[in-house]
Amino acid sequence: MSNRNSLRTIARFVTGHNNADGTSVFQTDVDSNPPVRALPDGMQIFDCYMTQGFPVDVATGSDLRVYERLIQNPPGIVVPNGSAARVVDIPPAYTSPMHRSMSLNYNFVIEGEVEVLLDSGETRSLKRGDVLVQRAINHAWRNTSETEWARITAVVLPVQGIHLGGKGLETSKGNEGQLG
């Protein structure tokens, strides 16, 4: 397995408004390099943006302050009553532990090929351009390449509690650093 990530460096751009005339602008006070968390198992998670509260207040810039606060004190996979936009780089031949997050995730494969494994034994291969709508399921991710990194983007939203078979489902313990 190659420890060196061969994928292009992520650039992130945040927009806003010119307070004087209302025209659209790029926020110059937000670094174009999103913070990255390198996990011990080799995965890299880029926290491109996070919000808290709906609807999001972009008029006053409070969403920018919320994002800075969430970066300083990461909430785990799911931002309570909020959203998270992330990019996740997965090393070659890597398989994540089976895990669940209480979230609705829109996952887009943008580089490589990955396989999602469900606790039922079902699997699906996802190639560049494929989308997985993930609804609070127990799952694992596997990069199917022995030599190339894979990249997924994820939009993570909280879900209401789920009760099946007489018990409540919850986020797996110890998966705070996973994609979701």
Summary of the structure (lengths in Angstrom):
residues: 180
radius of gyration: 17.3
end to end distance: 23.0
largest distance: 57.0
contacts: 497
relative contact order: 0.21
helix: 6%
strand: 42%
